[in-house]
Amino acid sequence: MLTFPDGFLWGAATAAHQIEGNNVNSNWWVHEHTPGTTIVEPSGDAADSYHRFRDDIATLASLGLNSYRFSIEWARIEPERGFVSRAEVDHYRRMVDTCHEFGIEPIVTLMHFTVPRWFERDGFWRAPDAADLFARYTELALPVVSEGVNYVCTINEPNIAAMLAGGEDASNLVAYGLPNPDLQVADALLASHQRSREVLSQLPHVKSGWTVATQAFKALDEEGAGEKLREYGYVRDDWYSEMAAGDDFVGVQAYTRTFIGPEGPRPVADGLETTLTGWEFYPPAAAEGIRSAWELSGHVPVMVTENGIATADDTRRIAYTQGALEHIHDTIAEGIDVLGYQHWSALDNYEWASGFRPTFGLIGWDKQTFERTPKPSARWYGAVAQANGLPDTRA
């Protein structure tokens, strides 16, 4: 058996816009309904988790998980600039309380890609007051995390957010041929993260950090590939882990790898297994992200805040997760402080510009009735969580 440390956080992750439904005041809702959009379908009701969160949390607990990473929605809490919805703050506080009712540790993300439509209208992350506004939002969200929340993720995947802000095609967020990042936005996101951490420091029990989409870039054995890797990878990945130095933890979000040639990223080679998002089936990705984040941050504790695959074949989800956890256990054996593993995702969800087709969830649901159905992978993963370990299939 590969046994994990006592107190290891076994959980699953979601994001508000991707599961709640009817997030009408967010910038993504605007983009989904703009004529000519490249987004394949709108989020609509999504999984209606806004109303069904209690059942979802109860299901995670019944499966044997001990934690749940979810995001709260800025566009609900501050739907118009300067207007605060106390009812929505209370809604998210009820989610925290419900987690505790079922013995689940809540891990709260403040910003998972979506922002209020007014924030984008007024300059987005390029606005001179962006960091001030995010700090103010963090203040508004303090009642949500004031008790019983030990881990807060400030900004989800700032490296992807900076690439999306470049205005290029967002149809495949973490894969071959990532867009050029907007470095002004990257700096604004870092300032916003740091200001948010200052606000959260009012709550001494809260540990805060941001989550990085680690890419497992690899240079091919070709002249110039190593130099291109450093040029291509630093601004898309490594810089964000370096900037986590001094934080309480850093989140690693890992799915696949990308090979870099002297000209840049290469498509997945013929003959390799790919997922519904077109990414290579590559279970070591999370462990490679952990090692990278640990070294670049100067040994800040690491939490795997997302890892999983989009597949219609649930046996491949189990195989991928088994492999990922075996490799993650190796990093713990090497002495890296790994706090937990949050599988992406708890539910099949709205995968942004790709719509509902890529199914990442441990739990499926009916589009008409919203009835939830845990998949075999959910029960398998729950058993791993309850055992706090798993057999090593490599032995």
C-alpha positions as YAML, in Angstrom:
chain: A
units: angstrom
residues:
- id: 1
  name: MET
  ca: [0.00, 0.00, 0.00]
- id: 2
  name: LEU
  ca: [1.05, 3.55, -0.72]
- id: 3
  name: THR
  ca: [-0.06, 5.35, 2.44]
- id: 4
  name: PHE
  ca: [-0.54, 9.12, 2.45]
- id: 5
  name: PRO
  ca: [0.20, 11.48, 5.36]
- id: 6
  name: ASP
  ca: [-2.28, 11.84, 8.22]
- id: 7
  name: GLY
  ca: [-4.65, 14.73, 7.53]
- id: 8
  name: PHE
  ca: [-4.20, 14.49, 3.76]
- id: 9
  name: LEU
  ca: [-7.06, 16.34, 2.03]
- id: 10
  name: TRP
  ca: [-8.88, 14.00, -0.32]
- id: 11
  name: GLY
  ca: [-11.39, 16.01, -2.28]
- id: 12
  name: ALA
  ca: [-12.87, 17.13, -5.55]
- id: 13
  name: ALA
  ca: [-13.05, 20.57, -7.13]
- id: 14
  name: THR
  ca: [-15.59, 22.69, -8.99]
- id: 15
  name: ALA
  ca: [-15.94, 26.29, -10.13]
- id: 16
  name: ALA
  ca: [-19.06, 28.38, -9.61]
- id: 17
  name: HIS
  ca: [-19.76, 29.39, -13.20]
- id: 18
  name: GLN
  ca: [-19.21, 25.86, -14.45]
- id: 19
  name: ILE
  ca: [-21.84, 24.21, -12.22]
- id: 20
  name: GLU
  ca: [-24.11, 26.82, -10.56]
- id: 21
  name: GLY
  ca: [-26.15, 27.98, -13.53]
- id: 22
  name: ASN
  ca: [-27.58, 31.37, -14.49]
- id: 23
  name: ASN
  ca: [-24.56, 33.42, -13.49]
- id: 24
  name: VAL
  ca: [-26.08, 36.28, -15.46]
- id: 25
  name: ASN
  ca: [-23.99, 39.15, -14.10]
- id: 26
  name: SER
  ca: [-20.64, 37.60, -15.04]
- id: 27
  name: ASN
  ca: [-18.47, 38.52, -18.00]
- id: 28
  name: TRP
  ca: [-18.61, 34.94, -19.29]
- id: 29
  name: TRP
  ca: [-22.40, 35.06, -19.51]
- id: 30
  name: VAL
  ca: [-21.98, 38.13, -21.74]
- id: 31
  name: HIS
  ca: [-19.46, 36.34, -23.97]
- id: 32
  name: GLU
  ca: [-21.65, 33.23, -24.22]
- id: 33
  name: HIS
  ca: [-24.54, 35.31, -25.57]
- id: 34
  name: THR
  ca: [-22.60, 37.65, -27.88]
- id: 35
  name: PRO
  ca: [-23.52, 37.12, -31.56]
- id: 36
  name: GLY
  ca: [-20.74, 35.35, -33.44]
- id: 37
  name: THR
  ca: [-19.08, 33.96, -30.31]
- id: 38
  name: THR
  ca: [-16.70, 30.98, -30.69]
- id: 39
  name: ILE
  ca: [-18.16, 29.53, -27.47]
- id: 40
  name: VAL
  ca: [-20.02, 26.42, -28.60]
- id: 41
  name: GLU
  ca: [-22.98, 26.74, -26.19]
- id: 42
  name: PRO
  ca: [-24.08, 28.86, -23.23]
- id: 43
  name: SER
  ca: [-23.82, 27.68, -19.63]
- id: 44
  name: GLY
  ca: [-27.54, 28.17, -18.96]
- id: 45
  name: ASP
  ca: [-28.70, 26.24, -15.91]
- id: 46
  name: ALA
  ca: [-25.39, 24.30, -15.89]
- id: 47
  name: ALA
  ca: [-25.77, 21.61, -13.19]
- id: 48
  name: ASP
  ca: [-28.04, 23.86, -11.08]
- id: 49
  name: SER
  ca: [-25.62, 23.47, -8.19]
- id: 50
  name: TYR
  ca: [-26.55, 26.92, -6.94]
- id: 51
  name: HIS
  ca: [-29.73, 25.27, -5.65]
- id: 52
  name: ARG
  ca: [-28.40, 21.72, -5.23]
- id: 53
  name: PHE
  ca: [-25.10, 22.33, -3.41]
- id: 54
  name: ARG
  ca: [-26.34, 20.61, -0.25]
- id: 55
  name: ASP
  ca: [-27.00, 17.36, -2.09]
- id: 56
  name: ASP
  ca: [-23.67, 17.63, -3.92]
- id: 57
  name: ILE
  ca: [-21.74, 18.11, -0.67]
- id: 58
  name: ALA
  ca: [-23.65, 15.26, 0.97]
- id: 59
  name: THR
  ca: [-22.79, 13.02, -1.98]
- id: 60
  name: LEU
  ca: [-19.07, 13.80, -1.72]
- id: 61
  name: ALA
  ca: [-19.19, 12.95, 1.98]
- id: 62
  name: SER
  ca: [-21.09, 9.71, 1.33]
- id: 63
  name: LEU
  ca: [-18.41, 8.67, -1.16]
- id: 64
  name: GLY
  ca: [-15.75, 9.05, 1.53]
- id: 65
  name: LEU
  ca: [-14.09, 12.35, 0.61]
- id: 66
  name: ASN
  ca: [-13.01, 14.75, 3.37]
- id: 67
  name: SER
  ca: [-12.73, 18.04, 1.45]
- id: 68
  name: TYR
  ca: [-14.31, 20.07, -1.34]
- id: 69
  name: ARG
  ca: [-12.77, 22.92, -3.30]
- id: 70
  name: PHE
  ca: [-15.39, 25.31, -4.68]
- id: 71
  name: SER
  ca: [-15.39, 28.91, -5.84]
- id: 72
  name: ILE
  ca: [-17.55, 31.82, -4.82]
- id: 73
  name: GLU
  ca: [-18.80, 34.19, -7.49]
- id: 74
  name: TRP
  ca: [-17.74, 37.83, -7.46]
- id: 75
  name: ALA
  ca: [-20.49, 38.64, -9.99]
- id: 76
  name: ARG
  ca: [-23.13, 37.46, -7.53]
- id: 77
  name: ILE
  ca: [-21.64, 39.17, -4.47]
- id: 78
  name: GLU
  ca: [-21.03, 42.49, -6.29]
- id: 79
  name: PRO
  ca: [-23.37, 42.38, -9.31]
- id: 80
  name: GLU
  ca: [-22.97, 46.12, -9.91]
- id: 81
  name: ARG
  ca: [-19.96, 48.19, -9.01]
- id: 82
  name: GLY
  ca: [-20.23, 49.14, -5.35]
- id: 83
  name: PHE
  ca: [-23.48, 47.23, -4.76]
- id: 84
  name: VAL
  ca: [-23.14, 44.31, -2.33]
- id: 85
  name: SER
  ca: [-25.60, 41.43, -2.13]
- id: 86
  name: ARG
  ca: [-25.67, 40.35, 1.51]
- id: 87
  name: ALA
  ca: [-27.96, 37.48, 0.48]
- id: 88
  name: GLU
  ca: [-25.26, 36.07, -1.80]
- id: 89
  name: VAL
  ca: [-22.58, 36.38, 0.89]
- id: 90
  name: ASP
  ca: [-24.95, 34.42, 3.14]
- id: 91
  name: HIS
  ca: [-25.49, 31.84, 0.38]
- id: 92
  name: TYR
  ca: [-21.79, 31.04, 0.18]
- id: 93
  name: ARG
  ca: [-21.49, 31.04, 3.96]
- id: 94
  name: ARG
  ca: [-24.23, 28.37, 3.98]
- id: 95
  name: MET
  ca: [-22.06, 26.31, 1.64]
- id: 96
  name: VAL
  ca: [-19.22, 26.46, 4.17]
- id: 97
  name: ASP
  ca: [-21.57, 25.52, 7.00]
- id: 98
  name: THR
  ca: [-22.99, 22.65, 4.95]
- id: 99
  name: CYS
  ca: [-19.49, 21.30, 4.35]
- id: 100
  name: HIS
  ca: [-18.92, 21.18, 8.10]
- id: 101
  name: GLU
  ca: [-22.30, 19.57, 8.68]
- id: 102
  name: PHE
  ca: [-21.17, 16.65, 6.52]
- id: 103
  name: GLY
  ca: [-17.58, 16.49, 7.78]
- id: 104
  name: ILE
  ca: [-16.12, 18.08, 4.67]
- id: 105
  name: GLU
  ca: [-13.28, 20.63, 4.81]
- id: 106
  name: PRO
  ca: [-14.15, 23.58, 2.54]
- id: 107
  name: ILE
  ca: [-11.39, 25.00, 0.33]
- id: 108
  name: VAL
  ca: [-12.63, 28.30, -1.09]
- id: 109
  name: THR
  ca: [-11.51, 29.98, -4.32]
- id: 110
  name: LEU
  ca: [-12.27, 33.70, -4.60]
- id: 111
  name: MET
  ca: [-11.93, 34.08, -8.39]
- id: 112
  name: HIS
  ca: [-12.16, 31.18, -10.85]
- id: 113
  name: PHE
  ca: [-11.83, 33.00, -14.21]
- id: 114
  name: THR
  ca: [-15.19, 34.82, -14.10]
- id: 115
  name: VAL
  ca: [-15.56, 38.44, -12.98]
- id: 116
  name: PRO
  ca: [-18.55, 40.80, -12.87]
- id: 117
  name: ARG
  ca: [-19.52, 42.21, -16.24]
- id: 118
  name: TRP
  ca: [-18.94, 45.73, -14.88]
- id: 119
  name: PHE
  ca: [-15.34, 44.83, -13.97]
- id: 120
  name: GLU
  ca: [-14.56, 43.79, -17.54]
- id: 121
  name: ARG
  ca: [-16.46, 46.82, -18.88]
- id: 122
  name: ASP
  ca: [-14.41, 49.18, -16.70]
- id: 123
  name: GLY
  ca: [-11.02, 47.95, -17.91]
- id: 124
  name: PHE
  ca: [-10.76, 44.35, -16.67]
- id: 125
  name: TRP
  ca: [-7.33, 43.47, -15.23]
- id: 126
  name: ARG
  ca: [-5.81, 46.37, -17.17]
- id: 127
  name: ALA
  ca: [-7.73, 48.94, -15.13]
- id: 128
  name: PRO
  ca: [-5.47, 50.98, -12.81]
- id: 129
  name: ASP
  ca: [-7.73, 50.17, -9.84]
- id: 130
  name: ALA
  ca: [-8.02, 46.41, -10.57]
- id: 131
  name: ALA
  ca: [-6.02, 45.38, -7.49]
- id: 132
  name: ASP
  ca: [-7.99, 47.82, -5.31]
- id: 133
  name: LEU
  ca: [-11.26, 46.34, -6.56]
- id: 134
  name: PHE
  ca: [-10.12, 42.77, -5.96]
- id: 135
  name: ALA
  ca: [-8.97, 43.69, -2.45]
- id: 136
  name: ARG
  ca: [-12.39, 45.25, -1.82]
- id: 137
  name: TYR
  ca: [-14.09, 42.10, -3.07]
- id: 138
  name: THR
  ca: [-11.91, 40.04, -0.72]
- id: 139
  name: GLU
  ca: [-13.11, 42.23, 2.15]
- id: 140
  name: LEU
  ca: [-16.72, 41.58, 1.09]
- id: 141
  name: ALA
  ca: [-16.03, 37.83, 1.06]
- id: 142
  name: LEU
  ca: [-14.47, 37.70, 4.53]
- id: 143
  name: PRO
  ca: [-17.71, 36.56, 6.23]
- id: 144
  name: VAL
  ca: [-17.69, 33.48, 3.97]
- id: 145
  name: VAL
  ca: [-14.27, 32.35, 5.24]
- id: 146
  name: SER
  ca: [-14.25, 33.94, 8.70]
- id: 147
  name: GLU
  ca: [-14.79, 30.61, 10.47]
- id: 148
  name: GLY
  ca: [-14.08, 27.04, 9.50]
- id: 149
  name: VAL
  ca: [-12.11, 27.73, 6.31]
- id: 150
  name: ASN
  ca: [-8.39, 26.96, 6.52]
- id: 151
  name: TYR
  ca: [-7.42, 27.30, 2.84]
- id: 152
  name: VAL
  ca: [-8.35, 30.10, 0.45]
- id: 153
  name: CYS
  ca: [-7.23, 30.19, -3.19]
- id: 154
  name: THR
  ca: [-7.17, 33.83, -4.24]
- id: 155
  name: ILE
  ca: [-6.96, 33.56, -8.04]
- id: 156
  name: ASN
  ca: [-7.40, 30.42, -10.12]
- id: 157
  name: GLU
  ca: [-4.78, 29.86, -12.80]
- id: 158
  name: PRO
  ca: [-3.51, 33.43, -13.19]
- id: 159
  name: ASN
  ca: [-1.25, 32.21, -15.98]
- id: 160
  name: ILE
  ca: [-4.25, 31.09, -18.03]
- id: 161
  name: ALA
  ca: [-6.10, 34.30, -17.12]
- id: 162
  name: ALA
  ca: [-3.18, 36.34, -18.49]
- id: 163
  name: MET
  ca: [-3.22, 34.31, -21.70]
- id: 164
  name: LEU
  ca: [-6.98, 34.70, -22.13]
- id: 165
  name: ALA
  ca: [-6.61, 38.44, -21.63]
- id: 166
  name: GLY
  ca: [-4.41, 38.53, -24.72]
- id: 167
  name: GLY
  ca: [-7.64, 38.24, -26.66]
- id: 168
  name: GLU
  ca: [-6.71, 35.14, -28.61]
- id: 169
  name: ASP
  ca: [-8.87, 32.08, -29.13]
- id: 170
  name: ALA
  ca: [-9.90, 30.55, -25.81]
- id: 171
  name: SER
  ca: [-11.27, 27.30, -27.24]
- id: 172
  name: ASN
  ca: [-8.65, 25.09, -25.60]
- id: 173
  name: LEU
  ca: [-7.30, 26.60, -22.41]
- id: 174
  name: VAL
  ca: [-4.49, 24.23, -21.44]
- id: 175
  name: ALA
  ca: [-3.07, 22.53, -24.46]
- id: 176
  name: TYR
  ca: [-0.90, 22.73, -27.54]
- id: 177
  name: GLY
  ca: [-0.26, 26.26, -28.74]
- id: 178
  name: LEU
  ca: [-1.11, 28.38, -25.71]
- id: 179
  name: PRO
  ca: [-1.79, 32.07, -26.48]
- id: 180
  name: ASN
  ca: [0.76, 34.76, -25.70]
- id: 181
  name: PRO
  ca: [0.22, 36.09, -22.17]
- id: 182
  name: ASP
  ca: [-0.51, 39.75, -21.53]
- id: 183
  name: LEU
  ca: [2.32, 40.63, -19.14]
- id: 184
  name: GLN
  ca: [0.55, 43.77, -17.92]
- id: 185
  name: VAL
  ca: [-2.34, 41.57, -16.87]
- id: 186
  name: ALA
  ca: [0.07, 39.11, -15.24]
- id: 187
  name: ASP
  ca: [1.46, 41.93, -13.10]
- id: 188
  name: ALA
  ca: [-2.06, 43.12, -12.22]
- id: 189
  name: LEU
  ca: [-3.06, 39.60, -11.20]
- id: 190
  name: LEU
  ca: [0.02, 39.33, -8.98]
- id: 191
  name: ALA
  ca: [-0.76, 42.70, -7.35]
- id: 192
  name: SER
  ca: [-4.38, 41.61, -6.87]
- id: 193
  name: HIS
  ca: [-3.28, 38.32, -5.32]
- id: 194
  name: GLN
  ca: [-0.91, 40.06, -2.94]
- id: 195
  name: ARG
  ca: [-3.53, 42.64, -1.91]
- id: 196
  name: SER
  ca: [-6.04, 39.86, -1.37]
- id: 197
  name: ARG
  ca: [-3.59, 37.99, 0.85]
- id: 198
  name: GLU
  ca: [-3.12, 41.16, 2.91]
- id: 199
  name: VAL
  ca: [-6.88, 41.34, 3.48]
- id: 200
  name: LEU
  ca: [-7.08, 37.64, 4.34]
- id: 201
  name: SER
  ca: [-4.26, 38.05, 6.88]
- id: 202
  name: GLN
  ca: [-6.91, 39.63, 9.16]
- id: 203
  name: LEU
  ca: [-8.01, 36.01, 9.69]
- id: 204
  name: PRO
  ca: [-4.99, 34.29, 11.28]
- id: 205
  name: HIS
  ca: [-6.39, 30.79, 10.71]
- id: 206
  name: VAL
  ca: [-6.59, 31.24, 6.93]
- id: 207
  name: LYS
  ca: [-3.78, 30.00, 4.70]
- id: 208
  name: SER
  ca: [-3.84, 31.59, 1.26]
- id: 209
  name: GLY
  ca: [-2.21, 31.07, -2.11]
- id: 210
  name: TRP
  ca: [-2.95, 31.07, -5.81]
- id: 211
  name: THR
  ca: [-3.24, 28.07, -8.14]
- id: 212
  name: VAL
  ca: [-0.98, 27.60, -11.15]
- id: 213
  name: ALA
  ca: [-1.77, 25.61, -14.29]
- id: 214
  name: THR
  ca: [1.51, 23.71, -14.49]
- id: 215
  name: GLN
  ca: [2.19, 22.55, -18.02]
- id: 216
  name: ALA
  ca: [4.93, 19.87, -17.82]
- id: 217
  name: PHE
  ca: [6.68, 21.43, -20.82]
- id: 218
  name: LYS
  ca: [9.49, 19.21, -22.15]
- id: 219
  name: ALA
  ca: [12.20, 20.13, -24.63]
- id: 220
  name: LEU
  ca: [12.71, 17.74, -27.53]
- id: 221
  name: ASP
  ca: [16.25, 16.56, -28.24]
- id: 222
  name: GLU
  ca: [16.68, 19.04, -31.05]
- id: 223
  name: GLU
  ca: [19.02, 22.01, -31.40]
- id: 224
  name: GLY
  ca: [17.40, 25.15, -30.00]
- id: 225
  name: ALA
  ca: [14.57, 23.33, -28.22]
- id: 226
  name: GLY
  ca: [15.96, 23.92, -24.73]
- id: 227
  name: GLU
  ca: [16.34, 27.65, -25.36]
- id: 228
  name: LYS
  ca: [12.80, 27.80, -26.78]
- id: 229
  name: LEU
  ca: [11.48, 25.93, -23.74]
- id: 230
  name: ARG
  ca: [12.91, 28.57, -21.39]
- id: 231
  name: GLU
  ca: [11.52, 31.41, -23.51]
- id: 232
  name: TYR
  ca: [8.09, 29.80, -23.99]
- id: 233
  name: GLY
  ca: [7.63, 28.23, -20.57]
- id: 234
  name: TYR
  ca: [8.82, 30.91, -18.19]
- id: 235
  name: VAL
  ca: [6.11, 33.47, -18.97]
- id: 236
  name: ARG
  ca: [3.38, 30.81, -19.20]
- id: 237
  name: ASP
  ca: [4.20, 28.72, -16.13]
- id: 238
  name: ASP
  ca: [7.40, 29.07, -14.09]
- id: 239
  name: TRP
  ca: [7.07, 32.78, -13.21]
- id: 240
  name: TYR
  ca: [3.78, 32.13, -11.40]
- id: 241
  name: SER
  ca: [5.31, 29.43, -9.21]
- id: 242
  name: GLU
  ca: [8.26, 31.71, -8.44]
- id: 243
  name: MET
  ca: [5.85, 34.45, -7.40]
- id: 244
  name: ALA
  ca: [4.27, 32.05, -4.88]
- id: 245
  name: ALA
  ca: [7.39, 32.33, -2.72]
- id: 246
  name: GLY
  ca: [6.31, 33.42, 0.75]
- id: 247
  name: ASP
  ca: [2.69, 32.33, 0.30]
- id: 248
  name: ASP
  ca: [1.12, 29.83, 2.69]
- id: 249
  name: PHE
  ca: [0.70, 27.25, -0.08]
- id: 250
  name: VAL
  ca: [0.63, 27.01, -3.86]
- id: 251
  name: GLY
  ca: [-2.00, 25.14, -5.87]
- id: 252
  name: VAL
  ca: [-0.92, 22.89, -8.73]
- id: 253
  name: GLN
  ca: [-3.40, 22.22, -11.54]
- id: 254
  name: ALA
  ca: [-2.04, 19.62, -13.92]
- id: 255
  name: TYR
  ca: [-3.49, 17.53, -16.72]
- id: 256
  name: THR
  ca: [-1.01, 16.77, -19.49]
- id: 257
  name: ARG
  ca: [2.39, 17.58, -20.99]
- id: 258
  name: THR
  ca: [3.54, 19.49, -24.07]
- id: 259
  name: PHE
  ca: [6.73, 18.92, -26.04]
- id: 260
  name: ILE
  ca: [8.64, 22.00, -27.20]
- id: 261
  name: GLY
  ca: [10.72, 22.02, -30.37]
- id: 262
  name: PRO
  ca: [12.99, 24.82, -31.60]
- id: 263
  name: GLU
  ca: [9.94, 26.45, -33.22]
- id: 264
  name: GLY
  ca: [7.66, 26.07, -30.19]
- id: 265
  name: PRO
  ca: [5.02, 23.61, -28.96]
- id: 266
  name: ARG
  ca: [4.29, 20.46, -30.94]
- id: 267
  name: PRO
  ca: [0.92, 18.74, -31.31]
- id: 268
  name: VAL
  ca: [0.42, 15.42, -29.54]
- id: 269
  name: ALA
  ca: [2.33, 12.77, -31.46]
- id: 270
  name: ASP
  ca: [0.42, 10.25, -33.53]
- id: 271
  name: GLY
  ca: [-0.39, 7.04, -31.72]
- id: 272
  name: LEU
  ca: [-0.61, 8.50, -28.21]
- id: 273
  name: GLU
  ca: [-3.85, 8.24, -26.26]
- id: 274
  name: THR
  ca: [-5.71, 11.53, -25.99]
- id: 275
  name: THR
  ca: [-8.69, 12.73, -23.97]
- id: 276
  name: LEU
  ca: [-11.90, 14.49, -25.04]
- id: 277
  name: THR
  ca: [-10.01, 17.80, -24.89]
- id: 278
  name: GLY
  ca: [-7.33, 16.48, -27.26]
- id: 279
  name: TRP
  ca: [-4.69, 16.40, -24.52]
- id: 280
  name: GLU
  ca: [-2.26, 13.52, -24.08]
- id: 281
  name: PHE
  ca: [-3.24, 10.95, -21.43]
- id: 282
  name: TYR
  ca: [-0.34, 11.61, -19.07]
- id: 283
  name: PRO
  ca: [-0.78, 10.62, -15.38]
- id: 284
  name: PRO
  ca: [2.66, 11.90, -14.19]
- id: 285
  name: ALA
  ca: [1.61, 15.51, -14.92]
- id: 286
  name: ALA
  ca: [0.55, 16.30, -11.34]
- id: 287
  name: ALA
  ca: [3.78, 14.99, -9.80]
- id: 288
  name: GLU
  ca: [5.85, 16.98, -12.28]
- id: 289
  name: GLY
  ca: [3.82, 20.09, -11.42]
- id: 290
  name: ILE
  ca: [4.36, 19.47, -7.70]
- id: 291
  name: ARG
  ca: [8.13, 19.20, -8.10]
- id: 292
  name: SER
  ca: [8.28, 22.31, -10.26]
- id: 293
  name: ALA
  ca: [6.13, 24.43, -7.93]
- id: 294
  name: TRP
  ca: [8.02, 23.21, -4.84]
- id: 295
  name: GLU
  ca: [11.43, 24.12, -6.27]
- id: 296
  name: LEU
  ca: [10.46, 27.40, -7.94]
- id: 297
  name: SER
  ca: [8.56, 28.71, -4.91]
- id: 298
  name: GLY
  ca: [11.38, 27.95, -2.51]
- id: 299
  name: HIS
  ca: [9.60, 25.00, -0.86]
- id: 300
  name: VAL
  ca: [6.14, 26.45, -0.27]
- id: 301
  name: PRO
  ca: [3.68, 23.64, 0.66]
- id: 302
  name: VAL
  ca: [1.80, 22.33, -2.39]
- id: 303
  name: MET
  ca: [-1.82, 21.30, -2.85]
- id: 304
  name: VAL
  ca: [-3.00, 19.59, -6.02]
- id: 305
  name: THR
  ca: [-6.05, 21.79, -6.55]
- id: 306
  name: GLU
  ca: [-7.01, 20.23, -9.91]
- id: 307
  name: ASN
  ca: [-6.12, 17.01, -11.73]
- id: 308
  name: GLY
  ca: [-8.22, 14.74, -13.91]
- id: 309
  name: ILE
  ca: [-9.23, 13.90, -17.47]
- id: 310
  name: ALA
  ca: [-12.15, 14.47, -19.81]
- id: 311
  name: THR
  ca: [-13.32, 11.06, -20.94]
- id: 312
  name: ALA
  ca: [-16.48, 9.11, -21.71]
- id: 313
  name: ASP
  ca: [-14.69, 5.91, -20.60]
- id: 314
  name: ASP
  ca: [-14.74, 5.90, -16.81]
- id: 315
  name: THR
  ca: [-12.20, 3.06, -16.65]
- id: 316
  name: ARG
  ca: [-9.65, 5.46, -18.16]
- id: 317
  name: ARG
  ca: [-10.51, 8.04, -15.45]
- id: 318
  name: ILE
  ca: [-9.70, 5.44, -12.81]
- id: 319
  name: ALA
  ca: [-6.48, 4.45, -14.59]
- id: 320
  name: TYR
  ca: [-5.40, 8.07, -14.94]
- id: 321
  name: THR
  ca: [-6.13, 8.89, -11.30]
- id: 322
  name: GLN
  ca: [-4.42, 5.72, -10.06]
- id: 323
  name: GLY
  ca: [-1.29, 6.67, -12.02]
- id: 324
  name: ALA
  ca: [-1.44, 10.29, -10.88]
- id: 325
  name: LEU
  ca: [-1.70, 9.30, -7.21]
- id: 326
  name: GLU
  ca: [1.16, 6.81, -7.49]
- id: 327
  name: HIS
  ca: [3.41, 9.54, -8.87]
- id: 328
  name: ILE
  ca: [2.16, 12.07, -6.28]
- id: 329
  name: HIS
  ca: [3.06, 9.59, -3.54]
- id: 330
  name: ASP
  ca: [6.61, 9.54, -4.97]
- id: 331
  name: THR
  ca: [6.88, 13.30, -4.44]
- id: 332
  name: ILE
  ca: [5.79, 12.93, -0.80]
- id: 333
  name: ALA
  ca: [8.40, 10.20, -0.33]
- id: 334
  name: GLU
  ca: [10.97, 12.66, -1.71]
- id: 335
  name: GLY
  ca: [10.15, 15.03, 1.16]
- id: 336
  name: ILE
  ca: [7.83, 17.48, -0.58]
- id: 337
  name: ASP
  ca: [5.04, 18.86, 1.62]
- id: 338
  name: VAL
  ca: [1.89, 17.90, -0.31]
- id: 339
  name: LEU
  ca: [-1.27, 18.96, 1.53]
- id: 340
  name: GLY
  ca: [-3.94, 17.22, -0.51]
- id: 341
  name: TYR
  ca: [-5.46, 16.20, -3.83]
- id: 342
  name: GLN
  ca: [-8.59, 17.81, -5.31]
- id: 343
  name: HIS
  ca: [-9.81, 15.81, -8.30]
- id: 344
  name: TRP
  ca: [-11.19, 17.79, -11.23]
- id: 345
  name: SER
  ca: [-13.99, 17.64, -11.18]
- id: 346
  name: ALA
  ca: [-16.69, 16.65, -8.72]
- id: 347
  name: LEU
  ca: [-19.41, 16.99, -11.38]
- id: 348
  name: ASP
  ca: [-19.52, 16.91, -15.13]
- id: 349
  name: ASN
  ca: [-19.59, 20.60, -15.87]
- id: 350
  name: TYR
  ca: [-19.52, 23.47, -18.31]
- id: 351
  name: GLU
  ca: [-16.05, 23.49, -19.82]
- id: 352
  name: TRP
  ca: [-16.00, 27.08, -20.98]
- id: 353
  name: ALA
  ca: [-15.69, 27.51, -24.76]
- id: 354
  name: SER
  ca: [-15.98, 23.73, -25.21]
- id: 355
  name: GLY
  ca: [-19.43, 23.57, -23.61]
- id: 356
  name: PHE
  ca: [-20.67, 20.44, -21.85]
- id: 357
  name: ARG
  ca: [-19.05, 17.83, -24.13]
- id: 358
  name: PRO
  ca: [-15.77, 17.28, -22.20]
- id: 359
  name: THR
  ca: [-16.85, 15.22, -19.18]
- id: 360
  name: PHE
  ca: [-14.36, 15.52, -16.32]
- id: 361
  name: GLY
  ca: [-16.76, 14.60, -13.51]
- id: 362
  name: LEU
  ca: [-16.76, 11.88, -10.91]
- id: 363
  name: ILE
  ca: [-20.52, 12.43, -10.82]
- id: 364
  name: GLY
  ca: [-22.79, 12.65, -13.87]
- id: 365
  name: TRP
  ca: [-26.21, 14.30, -13.99]
- id: 366
  name: ASP
  ca: [-29.33, 14.28, -16.10]
- id: 367
  name: LYS
  ca: [-29.80, 17.36, -18.32]
- id: 368
  name: GLN
  ca: [-33.57, 17.37, -17.75]
- id: 369
  name: THR
  ca: [-33.99, 16.40, -14.10]
- id: 370
  name: PHE
  ca: [-30.50, 17.28, -12.75]
- id: 371
  name: GLU
  ca: [-30.49, 13.91, -10.95]
- id: 372
  name: ARG
  ca: [-26.94, 13.04, -9.90]
- id: 373
  name: THR
  ca: [-25.31, 9.67, -10.61]
- id: 374
  name: PRO
  ca: [-21.89, 8.90, -9.10]
- id: 375
  name: LYS
  ca: [-19.70, 7.04, -11.59]
- id: 376
  name: PRO
  ca: [-17.64, 3.95, -10.70]
- id: 377
  name: SER
  ca: [-14.60, 6.26, -10.56]
- id: 378
  name: ALA
  ca: [-16.28, 8.22, -7.76]
- id: 379
  name: ARG
  ca: [-16.72, 5.10, -5.66]
- id: 380
  name: TRP
  ca: [-13.19, 3.93, -6.47]
- id: 381
  name: TYR
  ca: [-11.73, 7.31, -5.48]
- id: 382
  name: GLY
  ca: [-13.84, 7.46, -2.33]
- id: 383
  name: ALA
  ca: [-12.44, 4.09, -1.25]
- id: 384
  name: VAL
  ca: [-8.91, 5.42, -1.79]
- id: 385
  name: ALA
  ca: [-9.74, 8.45, 0.34]
- id: 386
  name: GLN
  ca: [-11.19, 6.32, 3.14]
- id: 387
  name: ALA
  ca: [-8.11, 4.08, 3.11]
- id: 388
  name: ASN
  ca: [-5.80, 7.14, 2.89]
- id: 389
  name: GLY
  ca: [-3.82, 5.15, 0.36]
- id: 390
  name: LEU
  ca: [-3.89, 2.74, -2.56]
- id: 391
  name: PRO
  ca: [-2.01, -0.29, -3.88]
- id: 392
  name: ASP
  ca: [1.00, 0.45, -6.08]
- id: 393
  name: THR
  ca: [0.14, -1.09, -9.45]
- id: 394
  name: ARG
  ca: [3.73, -0.54, -10.60]
- id: 395
  name: ALA
  ca: [5.09, -3.03, -8.04]
...
